[in-house]
Each structure stands twice: as structure tokens, then as C-alpha cells.
Amino acid sequence: MRVAIIGAGVAGLTTAKVLTQAGHQVEVFDKTPDVGGVWSRTRRYPGLTTQSPKAQYSFSDFPMPRELPEWPTGAQVQEYLAAYVQEFKLEPVLRLETTVESVVPDGTEWVVTSRSKETSSTGVFDRVVVANGVFCEPALPSYPGLAEFEAAGGRLIAGTELHDAEEARGKNVLVVGYGKSACDVTVPISKVAASTDVVARQLLWKVPRKIAGKVNFKMLLLTRMGEALFRYRYLRGLEKFLHGPGKGIRRSMLNSIGSVSVKQFALAEHDLVPRGQMEDIVKGAIGLATEGFFEGVADGSIKVRRDSTIARLLVTDGRPSAELADGTVLPADLIVCATGFVQGVPFLPEPLQHQLFDARGNFMLYRQIQPIELPGLYFNGYNSSFFSPLNAEMAALWIAADLVGALALPDAAVRRTDVVAQLAFMDEATDTHHCRGTKIIPYSMHNVDEVLGDLGLQISRATRASHWLNPIDPAAYRKLTPALLARLDLTKETTHDGNRHQYSGPAAAPSHPVR
């Protein structure tokens, strides 16, 4: 089949790789000049790193090189993805610096109109996979007084628009937000700015990279046991105990991390203890503490304005400023907004968007992949998780199977009921903080299991059991792609037979498969 893939980030690239291996004709469109999606140089901000360690933020058959730090930088992740493209020979299918303007159904086909620089072109495809990313288009707040603020020399930008900390040198900077990206960008800014204030509407619990300075957080939270500490919509096995007779043990395990965080980061001394307990972390955002952030708070280079928002922008004594909700006025030469992202599909016609969303604007996607009653259209990457490459890779297998009718799915009414139930559960579990249905944290592996259940595939019981106490290892899933393709009898070559391909650095030539 002819398949258009919109987006050359993690999800788009793994979809292209799987579908190409399955014998389909693929084209990948992305408006940026390089692959990577959120890791593109056009979107990277100073201080950007992965949230998950490198071993967990890897594809199953293409691990990150050992010499990379435990939490790779944005540039290192982009280099890794570029090497993935090289290893699996995806360069010919890429259409970079190309913006998709419209995707319109035409009978059983799809007409994709795109623009590259000054040239517009139209292509006809059998299927379309939307992998444009859910954290690429920033949501900027609107503040009264912006025009006067900018006329006085003030600048308001999204965090993804700041590409060099030197832009903040000698300036009074406000960072709006308290999520991972806000804290990440604050640290390099604070090293060069005249002043750095973080305006936090709500404080969030931060998990130390190394709990008590010794235990990597992946040993506690990036395991099946760690995921089981958070109640899913249905319980199985040990989960029934943890959310029944053993709920006291479960709560103690989670809240002990909070107690350690309070002590490790001296949160009480700086009035930065979030409300609630660590077990409530799923209702906001499960975030990793940025290295250097609380150290900056301690030495005074970073000031956190907790439980506060910007009420308006203004000019005081000829200088750009911001007034907070409590009346405090702060000098603000530069305001960096790390205030979330917009999840949208502007290239789809309005009638399709009406079918795609529920009444509250949530994406109605079965298994986070398939719209209800929109045949031929798929989504990947709308399952943001701690293991995003693995979740996207498994979703790509699901798409490959469905393309050839190899999935025995329930009818549309049953699938719709399941999606509605899933969204209702996520509303309650996360207090609606699930990015319009596109974020599945902390239920990453439940999603993997559901997708593989549809495919009739799974890794060994022993390996899954080991992942209850040890961090999830994406490499354990590396043989599922060749297994599925062999079942579908669609493999073109025998080179990708469950071997691991090792990325040895951005300048390295493709390496030989190793058992």
C-alpha cells in the first residue's frame, strides 16, 4: 500500500521502518529540516534532556550507545534518531522541510497536499498515519498589555523558541510553568541571566533522578511493579493485592519517595513542598527533577513564585515588567512560557475532526491508534509514555497488521464504548491531565500489553516477570517485529531477524547485526 506518514519524530520513524519492512510504499512528511520531532534542532531548548534513562528511551532493536550519559541531551537524541534513519535506510522516504496542508479522503484513498518551500504538490495514498507529535506546538498564554510590553523591548516566547541560553544573558527572566520543560530551561538561563524567577501556578512533585542520591529512579518507577502502584481501569494479578489488602504497602512505597524528595531537595526550607502526597503525582505530571534546579533555588540564582500567575504585562519606569496575581511587579525583559502544548490536526477537514474528537475535545482513538469509523486513518505517538519509543514501535506493529486485515477487532460500537470508558478512567486517574487523551503515563506497559494482546504476540512470561523488579528493557521486545512480519508473510529481506542494531555515534557507519 501507499502510506503517508505525517511527522518524522520517534513515532513517525518507527512506523516508517516497520511498514517499509512490511513491503509498503511509504512517504514521511515533516516541516522541520531534520528528523527528530520534539528533538529537532528547531524545537530544542537549552537544558533539554530525556526524562527516562537512555536504556528505556530506546527502540527495541536499536539501543542507544553505552557512552551516552544516562539521560541524553536533546542533541544526542536527535543524533540517535538520525542514525536510526541511516541504519534502516529510511532516507529515500523522507520529505523534510515539507508542510502537510491538507489530508482529504477520496473514496477509499486519501489526497495529501503538501508544500515544500514555494512548491505545492499533491499525492494519493491508500492510508495515512498521523504522527505529528503531541508536544510540538506550544500553547502560549495571552496576557493583557502585551503590545506595550513588546514596544518597551520585552519579549515573550515559548520555551521551544529559545535555542541558546545566551539570549538571556544579563536579562531579567521569568519562566512560566513548573513542569519538566520549565525546570529544564530554567537552569541554563539562571547561569547567565541577571535574575531568574519561575512563576508556578501549581507546584508538582519531582522525583529525584537518584533517590537519596543512590538509587536510580528507574529501579522503582520504570518497572512493572512501579506501574502497578497506580490503579489501572482493571486489575490483574498482584495489582489486586496492591489496591486491595496491600493498599497500605502501596501508599507507603509511593509516599516514601515524596518524603525522600522533601529532604533531598530541602523543599520545606524553601517553601516548595507541593500540596497533597506523592501518590497524587499522577493527577498532575510525573516529572523528574532537573539536575541543578533545586541547587539554584538554594544558592539564590533561581526564585520560585509558588501558587502564582501573571495577571498582566506592563511598563514601569520605561522597562518591561510583569504583574503577578498577588500584585507583585517583577522586571521582565524576557518571559519564557513552558505552559504546555496544543494537540491538533489542522490539516484534516472539519467534518473529520468532528468525528475524531469527543464533546470535550479529546481524541477518540482505539488503543491510542485508530479513530472510530474513519477507515484508512491511523495515529501513532498519541500514546506518550515513559517508554515512548517502545509504545510507538508496538503501535506500528498494530498498524502493519491492520493494514492487511490481520486484526480481529470488535465492531465500531464496542470500540467506541471502550474508548469512552478509557477516557473516563483517565479523567479520574489524572484529574483530566492527559493531554486530550494522548498521554498514557503512568500506564505505559498496560498499553503495550493491550496492543500485543490484539496481535496475539507477547514476550516470554519469565521476561515479563523479571520486569516486575527490574527496569523495563525495550530490547526484550526486539523479536516481535520479525515475528509479526513472518506471520503476515510480508518480509522483503532476512536482515532484520530479531538482531539488535547498535548505534555507535552520530558519525558511525551502520553496524553489523549482533546476536
C-alpha positions in Angstrom: 0.0 0.0 0.0 0.9 3.6 -0.4 1.1 5.1 3.1 1.7 8.8 4.0 3.2 9.3 7.4 2.9 12.9 8.8 5.8 13.5 11.2 9.5 12.4 11.4 9.8 12.0 15.1 10.1 8.9 17.2 6.6 7.6 16.2 6.8 8.5 12.5 10.2 7.0 12.0 9.4 3.6 13.7 6.2 3.5 11.7 8.1 4.1 8.5 10.7 1.4 9.4 8.1 -1.3 10.2 5.9 -0.5 7.2 8.8 -0.4 4.9 10.0 -3.8 6.1 6.4 -5.0 5.5 6.7 -4.0 1.9 4.6 -0.9 1.8 5.4 2.3 -0.2 6.0 5.0 2.5 6.5 8.7 2.4 7.3 10.6 5.6 6.5 14.3 5.7 7.9 16.8 8.2 8.1 20.6 8.2 11.5 20.6 10.0 14.8 20.4 8.2 15.9 17.3 10.3 14.4 14.2 11.8 13.5 14.0 15.5 10.2 15.7 16.1 10.5 17.3 19.6 14.2 16.6 19.4 14.7 18.6 16.2 17.2 21.5 16.4 14.3 23.8 15.5 12.5 22.9 18.8 15.3 22.1 21.2 15.7 24.5 24.2 18.8 24.8 26.4 18.9 22.1 29.1 16.7 19.6 27.3 17.3 16.0 28.2 15.2 12.8 28.2 13.1 12.1 31.2 13.6 8.4 31.0 17.1 6.9 31.1 18.7 6.0 27.7 18.0 2.3 28.0 14.3 2.9 28.5 14.2 5.6 25.8 15.3 3.3 23.0 13.8 1.2 20.2 13.8 -2.5 20.8 16.3 -3.3 18.1 18.4 -0.2 18.2 19.8 0.6 21.6 21.5 3.9 22.5 25.3 3.7 22.7 26.8 2.9 26.1 29.0 6.0 26.1 26.0 8.4 26.2 25.0 9.8 29.6 22.2 8.1 31.5 19.9 11.0 30.5 21.0 12.0 26.9 20.7 15.6 25.8 18.3 16.7 23.1 21.1 16.9 20.6 22.2 13.4 21.4 18.7 12.0 21.0 18.4 13.7 17.6 21.7 12.2 16.5 20.4 8.8 17.7 17.3 9.1 15.6 19.3 10.3 12.6 21.4 7.1 13.0 18.2 5.1 13.2 17.2 6.5 9.8 20.6 5.6 8.4 20.6 2.1 9.9 17.2 1.2 8.4 17.7 3.0 5.1 14.8 5.4 5.5 16.5 8.4 3.9 14.7 7.9 0.5 11.2 8.0 2.0 11.8 11.3 3.9 10.2 14.6 2.7 11.8 17.1 5.1 11.0 20.8 5.1 7.6 19.9 3.8 4.4 21.0 5.4 1.3 19.0 5.0 -1.5 21.4 4.3 -4.5 19.1 3.9 -5.4 15.4 4.1 -8.7 14.7 2.4 -10.5 11.4 1.9 -11.5 10.5 -1.6 -13.4 7.3 -1.7 -11.1 4.6 -0.3 -8.0 6.8 -0.9 -6.5 9.9 0.7 -5.4 13.0 -1.1 -2.4 14.7 0.7 -1.5 18.2 -0.3 1.9 19.4 0.9 4.2 22.4 0.4 7.9 22.4 0.2 9.3 26.0 0.2 7.5 27.5 -2.7 6.3 24.3 -4.4 2.9 22.7 -3.7 2.3 19.1 -4.5 -0.5 16.5 -4.2 -0.2 12.8 -3.7 -2.7 10.0 -3.5 -2.3 7.4 -0.7 -4.2 4.3 0.4 -3.6 5.0 4.1 -2.4 7.9 6.3 -0.6 7.7 9.6 -0.7 10.9 11.7 2.5 11.1 13.8 2.8 14.8 14.1 3.6 14.8 17.8 1.6 15.9 20.8 4.4 18.1 22.3 5.5 20.1 19.2 3.1 23.1 19.0 3.4 25.2 22.2 0.4 26.7 23.9 1.2 30.4 24.6 -0.9 32.2 27.2 -2.5 35.6 26.3 -1.7 38.4 28.7 -3.1 41.9 28.8 -0.6 44.6 28.0 1.5 42.5 25.6 1.7 45.2 22.9 3.1 47.8 25.3 5.4 45.3 26.9 6.9 44.4 23.5 7.1 48.1 22.5 9.3 48.7 25.5 11.7 45.9 24.4 10.1 43.0 26.3 10.0 39.6 24.7 7.5 36.7 25.3 8.3 33.3 23.7 7.6 29.6 24.1 10.3 27.5 25.7 10.8 25.7 22.4 11.7 29.0 20.7 14.7 29.6 23.0 17.6 27.8 21.3 20.6 29.4 23.1 20.8 30.5 26.8 22.9 33.4 25.7 19.7 35.1 24.6 19.0 35.5 28.4 22.4 36.9 29.3 22.2 39.9 31.6 18.4 40.0 31.4 15.6 39.7 34.0 13.9 36.5 33.0 10.6 35.0 34.0 9.9 31.3 33.3 6.2 30.4 33.4 5.4 26.8 34.4 6.7 24.2 36.7 6.8 21.1 34.5 9.9 19.3 33.3 10.5 21.7 30.3 10.1 24.8 32.6 12.6 23.4 35.1 15.0 22.2 32.4 15.2 25.6 30.6 15.4 27.5 33.9 18.8 26.0 34.9 20.9 27.3 31.9 19.0 30.6 32.0 19.9 31.1 35.6 23.6 30.8 34.9 23.6 33.9 32.6 20.6 36.0 33.5 20.5 39.0 35.8 17.6 37.4 37.6 15.5 34.2 37.1 12.0 33.9 38.5 9.8 30.8 38.0 6.1 31.6 38.1 4.4 28.4 39.1 0.6 28.2 39.1 0.9 24.9 40.9 3.8 23.1 42.4 4.3 19.5 41.3 6.1 16.6 42.9 9.5 16.0 41.4 11.1 12.5 41.5 14.9 12.6 42.1 16.9 11.0 39.3 18.7 9.2 42.0 16.6 8.7 45.1 18.6 9.6 48.3 21.5 10.2 45.9 22.0 6.5 45.3 19.1 4.6 43.7 18.2 5.3 40.1 14.5 6.2 39.9 14.1 3.6 37.1 14.6 0.9 39.7 11.4 2.0 41.5 9.1 3.6 38.9 10.2 2.2 35.5 9.3 -1.4 36.4 6.0 -3.2 36.2 5.8 -3.0 39.9 6.2 0.8 39.7 3.4 1.0 37.2 1.2 -1.3 39.3 1.4 1.2 42.2 -1.0 3.3 40.2 -4.5 1.9 39.9 -5.5 1.0 36.3 -9.1 0.6 35.0 -8.9 -3.1 35.6 -6.7 -5.0 38.0 -4.8 -8.2 37.4 -2.5 -10.4 39.4 -0.5 -8.6 42.1 -2.4 -5.3 41.3 -5.4 -6.8 43.0 -3.4 -7.1 46.2 -1.7 -3.7 45.9 -5.1 -1.9 45.5 -6.9 -4.1 48.0 -5.4 -5.7 51.1 -2.0 -4.3 50.3 -3.0 -0.7 49.7 -1.2 0.5 52.8 2.1 -1.0 51.5 1.4 0.6 48.1 0.8 4.0 49.6 3.8 3.8 51.8 6.1 2.8 48.8 5.0 5.9 46.9 4.8 8.4 49.7 8.2 7.4 51.0 9.6 8.7 47.7 7.9 12.0 48.5 9.5 12.1 51.9 12.9 11.5 50.5 12.3 14.2 47.9 11.4 16.8 50.6 14.6 16.0 52.5 16.9 15.6 49.4 15.8 18.9 47.8 15.3 20.8 51.1 11.7 21.6 49.9 10.4 22.6 53.3 13.2 25.1 53.9 12.4 26.8 50.6 8.6 26.5 50.9 8.4 24.3 47.9 6.6 21.3 49.3 3.7 20.6 46.9 0.2 20.1 48.2 -1.0 16.5 48.7 1.2 13.5 48.7 3.5 11.8 46.2 0.8 9.2 45.4 -1.2 12.1 43.9 1.6 12.7 41.3 -0.4 11.1 38.6 -3.0 13.8 38.9 -0.5 16.4 37.7 2.6 15.3 35.9 5.0 12.6 36.9 8.2 14.7 36.5 11.8 14.0 37.0 13.7 16.7 39.0 16.0 18.7 36.8 19.7 18.5 37.8 20.7 21.8 39.1 17.3 23.3 39.6 16.9 22.9 43.4 20.6 23.7 43.8 19.9 27.0 42.0 17.0 27.6 44.4 19.4 27.0 47.3 22.0 29.4 46.1 19.5 32.1 45.2 20.0 32.1 41.4 16.5 30.7 40.9 13.5 32.2 42.7 10.2 30.2 42.6 7.0 32.2 42.9 4.7 29.4 44.0 0.9 29.4 43.5 1.1 32.4 41.3 0.3 33.5 37.8 1.0 36.6 35.6 -2.0 38.9 35.7 -0.8 41.4 33.2 2.2 42.8 31.4 3.2 46.5 31.8 5.9 49.0 31.6 7.4 50.5 34.8 9.9 53.3 34.6 10.3 52.6 30.9 11.2 48.9 31.4 9.1 45.9 30.6 7.6 44.2 33.6 5.0 41.7 34.7 2.5 42.0 37.5 1.6 38.8 39.3 -1.8 37.9 40.6 -0.8 39.0 44.2 0.2 42.4 42.9 4.0 41.8 42.9 5.7 43.6 40.0 8.8 41.9 38.6 11.2 43.2 35.9 10.8 41.0 32.8 13.0 41.6 29.8 12.3 38.0 28.7 9.3 35.8 29.5 9.8 32.1 28.6 6.5 30.2 28.7 6.7 26.4 29.3 2.9 26.2 29.5 2.1 23.0 27.6 1.3 22.2 24.1 -1.6 22.1 21.7 -2.6 18.8 20.3 -4.2 19.3 16.9 -4.6 18.1 13.4 -5.2 21.3 11.4 -4.7 19.5 8.1 -7.8 17.3 8.5 -11.1 18.8 7.2 -13.6 19.9 9.8 -16.1 17.0 9.3 -13.3 14.5 10.0 -12.2 16.4 13.1 -15.8 16.4 14.3 -15.7 12.6 14.1 -12.3 12.4 15.7 -12.9 14.2 18.9 -15.4 13.8 21.7 -17.5 16.7 23.0 -14.7 17.9 25.2 -12.0 17.8 22.5 -10.4 14.5 23.5 -9.0 12.3 20.8 -11.3 9.2 20.3 -8.6 6.6 19.5 -8.9 2.9 20.0 -5.7 1.6 21.5 -4.4 5.2 21.1 -4.1 4.4 17.4 -7.4 4.1 15.4 -10.2 6.6 15.1 -13.7 5.1 15.3 -15.3 4.9 11.8 -12.6 6.6 9.9 -11.1 3.7 7.9 -7.7 4.2 6.5 -6.5 6.8 9.1 -4.2 5.9 12.0 -2.3 7.8 14.7 1.0 7.0 16.3 2.7 8.8 19.1 -0.6 9.7 20.7 0.5 7.3 23.4 3.1 9.5 25.2 4.7 7.4 27.9 7.9 6.7 29.9 8.8 4.3 27.1 7.6 6.4 24.1 9.9 4.6 21.5 8.7 1.2 22.6 5.0 2.2 22.7 5.3 3.8 19.3 7.1 0.7 17.9 4.3 -1.7 19.2 1.7 0.7 17.8 3.5 0.5 14.4 3.2 -3.3 14.5 -0.6 -2.9 15.2 -0.9 -0.6 12.2 1.0 -3.1 10.0 -1.3 -5.9 10.9 -4.4 -3.9 10.4 -3.3 -2.7 7.0 -3.6 -6.2 5.7 -6.7 -7.1 7.7 -4.9 -9.3 10.1 -6.6 -7.9 13.3 -9.8 -9.4 14.5 -11.2 -6.2 16.2 -14.6 -5.7 17.8 -17.2 -3.8 15.9 -17.2 0.0 15.9 -19.8 0.3 18.7 -17.8 -1.9 21.1 -14.6 0.0 20.3 -16.3 3.3 20.9 -17.6 2.1 24.3 -14.0 1.0 25.2 -12.6 4.4 24.2 -15.2 6.3 26.2 -14.5 4.1 29.2 -10.8 4.6 28.8 -11.1 8.4 28.7 -13.4 8.4 31.7 -10.9 6.4 33.6 -8.0 8.7 32.6 -10.2 11.7 33.6 -10.5 10.3 37.1 -7.0 8.9 37.4 -5.2 12.1 36.2 -7.7 14.7 37.1 -8.1 15.3 33.3 -4.4 15.9 32.9 -4.0 13.5 30.0 -3.4 16.0 27.1 -6.7 15.4 25.4 -6.4 11.6 25.7 -2.9 11.4 24.2 -0.8 10.8 27.4 -0.9 7.4 28.9 1.6 7.9 31.8 1.9 6.0 34.1 0.1 3.2 32.3 2.8 2.6 29.6 3.1 -1.1 29.8 -0.7 -1.7 30.1 -0.9 -0.1 26.7 1.8 -2.3 25.3 0.1 -5.4 26.7 -3.3 -4.4 25.2 -1.7 -3.7 21.8 0.2 -7.0 21.8 -3.0 -8.8 23.0 -4.7 -7.7 19.8 -1.8 -9.0 17.8 -1.6 -12.3 19.7 2.0 -11.6 20.5 3.9 -11.3 23.7 7.4 -11.7 25.2 8.0 -14.6 27.5 6.3 -14.9 30.8 9.7 -15.1 32.5 11.0 -11.9 31.0 7.8 -10.1 31.9 8.2 -11.4 35.5 11.8 -10.1 35.6 10.4 -6.6 34.7 8.4 -6.5 37.9 11.6 -5.9 39.8 14.0 -4.7 37.1 13.5 -1.8 34.8 11.6 -2.5 31.6 14.1 -3.4 28.9 12.8 -2.5 25.4 15.4 -4.9 23.9 13.3 -7.7 25.3 10.7 -6.9 22.6 13.1 -6.9 19.6 11.9 -10.2 18.1 8.3 -9.2 17.9 8.6 -7.2 14.6 10.2 -10.1 12.6 7.7 -12.5 14.3 4.8 -10.4 13.1 6.1 -9.9 9.6 6.9 -13.5 9.2 3.3 -14.3 10.3 2.0 -11.8 7.7 4.4 -13.3 5.1 5.4 -9.8 4.1 9.1 -9.7 4.9 11.2 -8.5 2.0 14.6 -9.3 3.4 16.0 -11.6 6.1 18.4 -9.0 7.6 16.1 -7.8 10.3 15.6 -11.1 12.1 15.4 -10.1 15.7 19.0 -8.9 15.9 19.9 -5.7 17.8 21.5 -2.9 15.8 24.0 -0.9 17.7 24.2 2.9 17.3 27.8 3.8 18.0 27.6 7.6 17.5 26.4 10.2 15.0 29.4 9.8 12.6 29.4 6.0 12.6 28.5 3.8 9.6 25.7 1.3 10.0 27.0 -1.6 12.2 26.6 -5.3 11.6 23.8 -7.0 13.5 24.8 -8.8 16.6 23.0 -11.7 18.3 
